[in-house]
Amino acid sequence: MRIAVVLASTTLLATACGDTEPRQNLQRPATPVTLTAAVHDDVIQVSPAVAGAGPIVLVVSNQTAKPQRVTFETDELGGRTGGNTASTPVIAPQATGRLSIDARSGRYAVHARDRTIRAAHVKIGPPRESSQDQLLLP
């Protein structure tokens, strides 16, 4: 009986090992870049205003007395591809919010729903390198 159980489990383990083809190793995305933005009563400031294409996290500080929603979107008319847009939740006065976007190359506008606040512009350059060989990344 023991021999039958050992043979059955050995057969099961041998067949569960997987394919004989090599595993395809896909590149990891680039490491996310953090941009900061401050919403003032008349303008939005973004730093840095230039980054490479790939994952971007925008941390927004609302310095106004009103709640604000900030949007990061493509700033091109008649582009070959559809728009790329991400928005923060409503940010309370004197509070912070964040948004994440996988930005491709091009020009972007960072604007508030309140159109009296002048938008900031960000230039996204060529794609950044893969983070494939970087250790200790989340």
Z-matrix of the N, CA and C atoms (Angstrom, degrees):
N
C 1 1.443
C 2 1.533 1 111.14
N 3 1.356 2 116.34 1 -43.79
C 4 1.454 3 119.66 2 179.14
C 5 1.528 4 111.37 3 -62.55
N 6 1.304 5 116.33 4 -38.58
C 7 1.466 6 120.02 5 -179.44
C 8 1.521 7 110.10 6 -63.97
N 9 1.325 8 117.60 7 -38.90
C 10 1.462 9 121.28 8 179.48
C 11 1.529 10 110.68 9 -65.52
N 12 1.323 11 116.83 10 -39.99
C 13 1.465 12 120.61 11 179.15
C 14 1.525 13 110.28 12 -67.08
N 15 1.321 14 118.04 13 -42.71
C 16 1.461 15 122.41 14 179.18
C 17 1.526 16 110.04 15 -63.42
N 18 1.330 17 117.92 16 -44.27
C 19 1.458 18 121.18 17 178.98
C 20 1.522 19 111.26 18 -64.19
N 21 1.317 20 117.48 19 -41.30
C 22 1.466 21 121.27 20 -179.73
C 23 1.529 22 110.68 21 -65.34
N 24 1.325 23 117.15 22 -43.00
C 25 1.466 24 119.39 23 -179.07
C 26 1.529 25 111.00 24 -71.08
N 27 1.326 26 119.14 25 -34.48
C 28 1.461 27 122.05 26 177.00
C 29 1.524 28 110.18 27 -65.65
N 30 1.323 29 116.77 28 -41.86
C 31 1.457 30 120.90 29 177.90
C 32 1.518 31 110.69 30 -64.24
N 33 1.321 32 117.36 31 -41.88
C 34 1.461 33 121.84 32 179.01
C 35 1.528 34 110.59 33 -63.53
N 36 1.312 35 118.44 34 -43.95
C 37 1.462 36 121.89 35 179.13
C 38 1.525 37 111.45 36 -65.02
N 39 1.306 38 117.69 37 -40.09
C 40 1.466 39 121.23 38 -179.26
C 41 1.526 40 111.15 39 -65.49
N 42 1.322 41 117.82 40 -37.23
C 43 1.463 42 120.33 41 -178.85
C 44 1.526 43 111.55 42 -81.16
N 45 1.330 44 119.13 43 -19.80
C 46 1.460 45 121.96 44 -178.17
C 47 1.519 46 112.75 45 -88.20
N 48 1.311 47 118.22 46 0.36
C 49 1.463 48 120.64 47 -177.14
C 50 1.514 49 112.88 48 -71.79
N 51 1.287 50 119.50 49 -17.97
C 52 1.458 51 121.06 50 175.06
C 53 1.505 52 113.63 51 107.06
N 54 1.314 53 113.74 52 -168.49
C 55 1.462 54 121.60 53 -177.44
C 56 1.527 55 111.53 54 -70.96
N 57 1.297 56 113.78 55 163.60
C 58 1.456 57 119.51 56 175.14
C 59 1.527 58 110.46 57 -92.68
N 60 1.352 59 117.53 58 -9.11
C 61 1.459 60 121.04 59 178.95
C 62 1.528 61 109.58 60 -76.74
N 63 1.341 62 117.11 61 147.22
C 64 1.466 63 119.02 62 178.94
C 65 1.529 64 111.23 63 -67.31
N 66 1.307 65 114.80 64 148.85
C 67 1.463 66 121.40 65 -179.93
C 68 1.524 67 109.00 66 -73.74
N 69 1.335 68 117.50 67 133.94
C 70 1.450 69 121.45 68 178.08
C 71 1.531 70 108.34 69 -79.02
N 72 1.314 71 116.98 70 126.07
C 73 1.448 72 122.41 71 -177.43
C 74 1.523 73 109.14 72 -99.66
N 75 1.332 74 117.21 73 100.22
C 76 1.458 75 121.42 74 -179.04
C 77 1.523 76 110.04 75 -80.85
N 78 1.327 77 116.01 76 145.15
C 79 1.459 78 121.15 77 178.68
C 80 1.526 79 110.73 78 -68.04
N 81 1.326 80 116.60 79 142.04
C 82 1.461 81 121.30 80 174.32
C 83 1.518 82 108.69 81 -76.96
N 84 1.335 83 117.85 82 155.06
C 85 1.468 84 118.62 83 176.24
C 86 1.523 85 110.47 84 -67.70
N 87 1.318 86 115.54 85 167.17
C 88 1.463 87 120.53 86 177.25
C 89 1.527 88 109.45 87 -64.23
N 90 1.315 89 116.12 88 156.94
C 91 1.458 90 121.35 89 175.80
C 92 1.529 91 108.76 90 -64.87
N 93 1.334 92 119.00 91 134.94
C 94 1.471 93 120.17 92 179.63
C 95 1.531 94 111.94 93 -60.26
N 96 1.327 95 115.75 94 143.18
C 97 1.459 96 123.02 95 175.71
C 98 1.523 97 107.10 96 -105.50
N 99 1.323 98 116.31 97 136.22
C 100 1.466 99 120.60 98 178.68
C 101 1.524 100 109.18 99 -101.43
N 102 1.330 101 115.49 100 123.27
C 103 1.462 102 122.43 101 172.67
C 104 1.525 103 107.01 102 -106.88
N 105 1.319 104 117.45 103 150.72
C 106 1.463 105 120.80 104 176.77
C 107 1.516 106 108.91 105 -116.43
N 108 1.319 107 115.70 106 147.20
C 109 1.460 108 121.36 107 178.36
C 110 1.519 109 108.94 108 -136.75
N 111 1.322 110 115.14 109 145.99
C 112 1.463 111 121.39 110 175.34
C 113 1.523 112 107.75 111 -125.65
N 114 1.324 113 116.07 112 127.40
C 115 1.458 114 121.63 113 178.10
C 116 1.519 115 107.58 114 -97.42
N 117 1.337 116 116.05 115 115.31
C 118 1.461 117 122.26 116 177.55
C 119 1.524 118 107.97 117 -104.54
N 120 1.329 119 117.65 118 177.09
C 121 1.466 120 121.03 119 -178.10
C 122 1.519 121 113.26 120 -62.80
N 123 1.342 122 118.36 121 -26.11
C 124 1.460 123 119.91 122 -175.80
C 125 1.525 124 114.84 123 -124.87
N 126 1.348 125 118.67 124 -10.14
C 127 1.459 126 120.68 125 -174.59
C 128 1.527 127 110.48 126 -155.30
N 129 1.328 128 114.60 127 156.15
C 130 1.470 129 121.23 128 171.30
C 131 1.522 130 107.02 129 -108.95
N 132 1.314 131 116.60 130 134.23
C 133 1.455 132 121.91 131 175.98
C 134 1.520 133 108.51 132 -112.21
N 135 1.347 134 117.06 133 135.84
C 136 1.462 135 122.17 134 178.20
C 137 1.520 136 108.43 135 -126.58
N 138 1.325 137 115.72 136 136.83
C 139 1.463 138 120.74 137 178.36
C 140 1.521 139 109.27 138 -139.26
N 141 1.308 140 119.39 139 133.89
C 142 1.464 141 126.83 140 -12.87
C 143 1.524 142 110.13 141 -72.75
N 144 1.326 143 115.99 142 161.70
C 145 1.465 144 120.94 143 -177.80
C 146 1.524 145 112.18 144 -93.43
N 147 1.330 146 117.16 145 2.55
C 148 1.463 147 122.13 146 178.64
C 149 1.524 148 107.87 147 -135.41
N 150 1.337 149 116.13 148 134.84
C 151 1.469 150 121.59 149 177.60
C 152 1.518 151 108.19 150 -151.95
N 153 1.321 152 116.57 151 165.06
C 154 1.453 153 121.25 152 176.21
C 155 1.518 154 110.83 153 -86.39
N 156 1.316 155 116.77 154 157.51
C 157 1.466 156 121.83 155 -179.92
C 158 1.522 157 110.49 156 -65.24
N 159 1.322 158 115.45 157 145.36
C 160 1.456 159 122.21 158 -179.13
C 161 1.516 160 109.87 159 139.57
N 162 1.334 161 117.44 160 -166.07
C 163 1.466 162 120.50 161 -178.21
C 164 1.528 163 111.64 162 -65.38
N 165 1.332 164 115.69 163 131.47
C 166 1.463 165 121.67 164 179.11
C 167 1.523 166 108.44 165 -130.32
N 168 1.328 167 115.55 166 137.96
C 169 1.460 168 122.49 167 173.03
C 170 1.517 169 106.10 168 -114.75
N 171 1.330 170 117.55 169 124.83
C 172 1.457 171 122.35 170 178.13
C 173 1.523 172 107.78 171 -108.48
N 174 1.332 173 116.31 172 117.21
C 175 1.466 174 122.28 173 176.92
C 176 1.520 175 106.38 174 -98.86
N 177 1.353 176 116.27 175 122.82
C 178 1.456 177 122.10 176 -171.93
C 179 1.524 178 110.20 177 -115.24
N 180 1.328 179 116.36 178 131.58
C 181 1.455 180 123.05 179 174.94
C 182 1.523 181 108.38 180 -108.14
N 183 1.328 182 117.26 181 121.76
C 184 1.460 183 121.76 182 179.44
C 185 1.526 184 108.15 183 -91.42
N 186 1.327 185 116.98 184 104.67
C 187 1.459 186 122.47 185 -178.60
C 188 1.524 187 112.37 186 -95.12
N 189 1.333 188 117.33 187 9.96
C 190 1.463 189 121.04 188 -179.21
C 191 1.529 190 110.15 189 -94.80
N 192 1.341 191 115.27 190 175.22
C 193 1.471 192 120.83 191 179.13
C 194 1.529 193 111.45 192 -92.18
N 195 1.348 194 117.45 193 0.18
C 196 1.469 195 121.45 194 -179.11
C 197 1.523 196 110.48 195 -118.65
N 198 1.340 197 117.30 196 151.57
C 199 1.476 198 119.33 197 173.71
C 200 1.528 199 109.52 198 -63.38
N 201 1.327 200 116.53 199 144.35
C 202 1.456 201 121.59 200 -178.23
C 203 1.528 202 110.36 201 -134.12
N 204 1.327 203 115.48 202 147.54
C 205 1.469 204 122.52 203 169.63
C 206 1.523 205 106.15 204 -117.59
N 207 1.329 206 117.23 205 125.85
C 208 1.462 207 121.74 206 -176.40
C 209 1.526 208 108.76 207 -108.60
N 210 1.337 209 115.66 208 137.78
C 211 1.463 210 122.23 209 -179.41
C 212 1.520 211 109.74 210 -121.11
N 213 1.325 212 115.44 211 137.59
C 214 1.468 213 124.47 212 176.81
C 215 1.519 214 104.83 213 -113.16
N 216 1.343 215 117.57 214 113.10
C 217 1.464 216 119.16 215 -176.23
C 218 1.510 217 112.28 216 -145.99
N 219 1.341 218 114.98 217 160.34
C 220 1.459 219 120.39 218 179.31
C 221 1.519 220 109.26 219 -59.18
N 222 1.318 221 114.79 220 144.84
C 223 1.456 222 121.82 221 -176.24
C 224 1.523 223 109.51 222 -120.48
N 225 1.323 224 115.75 223 52.07
C 226 1.453 225 119.83 224 -177.96
C 227 1.520 226 109.22 225 -135.11
N 228 1.303 227 115.91 226 134.76
C 229 1.454 228 121.12 227 178.65
C 230 1.520 229 109.10 228 -95.24
N 231 1.311 230 116.68 229 135.77
C 232 1.460 231 121.06 230 176.64
C 233 1.514 232 113.79 231 64.55
N 234 1.318 233 117.41 232 32.60
C 235 1.463 234 120.36 233 178.88
C 236 1.520 235 111.43 234 -66.98
N 237 1.336 236 115.49 235 163.11
C 238 1.466 237 120.22 236 -178.92
C 239 1.518 238 112.17 237 -72.91
N 240 1.322 239 117.16 238 -25.54
C 241 1.462 240 120.52 239 -179.12
C 242 1.520 241 109.46 240 -119.38
N 243 1.315 242 116.27 241 164.00
C 244 1.460 243 121.24 242 -179.36
C 245 1.510 244 111.83 243 -65.55
N 246 1.317 245 115.77 244 163.44
C 247 1.452 246 121.71 245 -178.51
C 248 1.518 247 112.79 246 -67.30
N 249 1.301 248 115.62 247 157.47
C 250 1.454 249 123.81 248 179.51
C 251 1.521 250 106.11 249 -122.16
N 252 1.340 251 118.34 250 115.71
C 253 1.459 252 122.53 251 -171.85
C 254 1.515 253 111.71 252 -136.73
N 255 1.344 254 115.76 253 141.84
C 256 1.468 255 122.03 254 171.28
C 257 1.522 256 107.22 255 -146.09
N 258 1.338 257 116.87 256 145.10
C 259 1.467 258 121.73 257 -179.61
C 260 1.515 259 110.75 258 -130.49
N 261 1.324 260 114.74 259 152.49
C 262 1.461 261 120.20 260 173.81
C 263 1.518 262 108.56 261 -81.00
N 264 1.329 263 118.22 262 161.45
C 265 1.455 264 118.85 263 164.79
C 266 1.532 265 107.31 264 -66.97
N 267 1.309 266 118.05 265 172.75
C 268 1.463 267 121.26 266 177.18
C 269 1.525 268 107.79 267 -62.14
N 270 1.338 269 115.87 268 128.84
C 271 1.465 270 122.21 269 -178.51
C 272 1.528 271 108.15 270 -102.71
N 273 1.305 272 116.89 271 122.28
C 274 1.466 273 122.09 272 179.33
C 275 1.527 274 110.06 273 -64.55
N 276 1.343 275 117.57 274 157.13
C 277 1.464 276 119.91 275 176.52
C 278 1.529 277 111.14 276 -57.16
N 279 1.324 278 115.94 277 139.38
C 280 1.461 279 123.78 278 178.81
C 281 1.532 280 112.90 279 61.31
N 282 1.330 281 117.05 280 27.41
C 283 1.468 282 121.88 281 -179.97
C 284 1.529 283 109.16 282 -124.12
N 285 1.335 284 115.42 283 178.41
C 286 1.463 285 119.79 284 179.52
C 287 1.521 286 110.44 285 -122.44
N 288 1.311 287 114.97 286 157.96
C 289 1.462 288 122.60 287 175.23
C 290 1.517 289 108.01 288 -144.87
N 291 1.322 290 115.60 289 174.11
C 292 1.467 291 119.05 290 -179.96
C 293 1.507 292 110.24 291 -148.65
N 294 1.324 293 114.06 292 156.99
C 295 1.458 294 120.90 293 173.77
C 296 1.516 295 107.67 294 -142.22
N 297 1.321 296 115.82 295 156.59
C 298 1.464 297 122.43 296 177.15
C 299 1.522 298 108.46 297 -125.87
N 300 1.323 299 115.21 298 142.35
C 301 1.459 300 120.19 299 179.44
C 302 1.524 301 108.43 300 -150.44
N 303 1.318 302 116.53 301 146.34
C 304 1.461 303 121.65 302 173.26
C 305 1.526 304 105.64 303 -97.14
N 306 1.324 305 116.48 304 91.53
C 307 1.464 306 122.37 305 -172.14
C 308 1.520 307 111.04 306 -82.72
N 309 1.319 308 115.61 307 136.75
C 310 1.458 309 120.63 308 173.01
C 311 1.528 310 108.07 309 -101.67
N 312 1.307 311 117.04 310 170.53
C 313 1.467 312 121.61 311 -177.08
C 314 1.523 313 111.06 312 -58.51
N 315 1.333 314 115.87 313 141.95
C 316 1.456 315 121.22 314 177.60
C 317 1.521 316 111.79 315 144.65
N 318 1.318 317 115.50 316 -171.53
C 319 1.467 318 121.56 317 178.27
C 320 1.521 319 109.36 318 -100.66
N 321 1.330 320 115.60 319 140.36
C 322 1.454 321 122.00 320 -179.68
C 323 1.513 322 109.66 321 -127.30
N 324 1.329 323 115.70 322 150.96
C 325 1.464 324 122.14 323 173.86
C 326 1.523 325 107.99 324 -113.14
N 327 1.309 326 115.80 325 140.59
C 328 1.460 327 122.35 326 175.00
C 329 1.522 328 105.13 327 -115.63
N 330 1.336 329 116.19 328 112.21
C 331 1.462 330 118.87 329 -175.35
C 332 1.520 331 111.35 330 -136.96
N 333 1.331 332 114.02 331 158.44
C 334 1.466 333 121.29 332 176.98
C 335 1.520 334 108.37 333 -97.53
N 336 1.320 335 115.85 334 160.73
C 337 1.463 336 119.98 335 176.95
C 338 1.532 337 109.73 336 -62.97
N 339 1.343 338 116.81 337 -33.00
C 340 1.462 339 123.04 338 176.57
C 341 1.527 340 107.91 339 -71.94
N 342 1.324 341 118.41 340 106.05
C 343 1.465 342 122.58 341 -173.38
C 344 1.535 343 113.31 342 -74.55
N 345 1.336 344 118.56 343 -4.69
C 346 1.465 345 119.57 344 174.90
C 347 1.529 346 110.83 345 -77.61
N 348 1.327 347 116.98 346 -11.77
C 349 1.465 348 122.21 347 177.95
C 350 1.526 349 108.13 348 -93.29
N 351 1.329 350 116.52 349 120.63
C 352 1.469 351 121.74 350 -177.11
C 353 1.534 352 110.72 351 -67.91
N 354 1.318 353 115.92 352 134.56
C 355 1.470 354 122.54 353 -177.63
C 356 1.525 355 111.24 354 -73.45
N 357 1.318 356 115.45 355 155.99
C 358 1.464 357 122.62 356 172.55
C 359 1.522 358 107.64 357 -101.47
N 360 1.319 359 116.65 358 159.52
C 361 1.459 360 121.14 359 179.70
C 362 1.522 361 109.46 360 -123.91
N 363 1.331 362 115.22 361 139.53
C 364 1.462 363 122.11 362 -178.18
C 365 1.524 364 107.51 363 -126.99
N 366 1.332 365 116.38 364 135.43
C 367 1.463 366 121.04 365 176.64
C 368 1.526 367 107.94 366 -103.20
N 369 1.327 368 115.92 367 124.28
C 370 1.460 369 121.98 368 177.67
C 371 1.520 370 107.27 369 -105.39
N 372 1.331 371 115.17 370 118.39
C 373 1.459 372 121.85 371 -176.31
C 374 1.518 373 112.84 372 -86.55
N 375 1.329 374 116.96 373 -157.38
C 376 1.465 375 121.08 374 -178.63
C 377 1.533 376 111.15 375 -64.50
N 378 1.328 377 117.04 376 159.99
C 379 1.468 378 120.49 377 -178.24
C 380 1.529 379 112.45 378 -57.76
N 381 1.332 380 114.90 379 140.79
C 382 1.462 381 120.71 380 175.87
C 383 1.524 382 109.07 381 -76.76
N 384 1.345 383 115.48 382 162.15
C 385 1.462 384 120.62 383 -179.56
C 386 1.524 385 111.25 384 -67.95
N 387 1.322 386 115.38 385 155.64
C 388 1.459 387 122.58 386 176.20
C 389 1.522 388 109.94 387 -62.67
N 390 1.320 389 116.93 388 151.79
C 391 1.469 390 121.84 389 175.60
C 392 1.527 391 110.24 390 -96.24
N 393 1.329 392 116.17 391 24.40
C 394 1.468 393 122.80 392 -174.18
C 395 1.519 394 113.55 393 -52.95
N 396 1.305 395 118.42 394 -44.48
C 397 1.465 396 120.79 395 -173.91
C 398 1.519 397 113.41 396 -102.34
N 399 1.332 398 117.59 397 18.07
C 400 1.459 399 120.62 398 178.83
C 401 1.514 400 109.45 399 -97.40
N 402 1.308 401 116.03 400 128.50
C 403 1.455 402 121.70 401 -178.04
C 404 1.520 403 111.46 402 -90.08
N 405 1.326 404 115.41 403 161.48
C 406 1.468 405 124.08 404 174.22
C 407 1.522 406 113.39 405 61.39
N 408 1.335 407 117.46 406 35.57
C 409 1.447 408 121.67 407 173.32
C 410 1.522 409 109.19 408 -95.44
N 411 1.309 410 116.46 409 150.26
C 412 1.476 411 117.41 410 178.96
C 413 1.512 412 112.33 411 -66.18
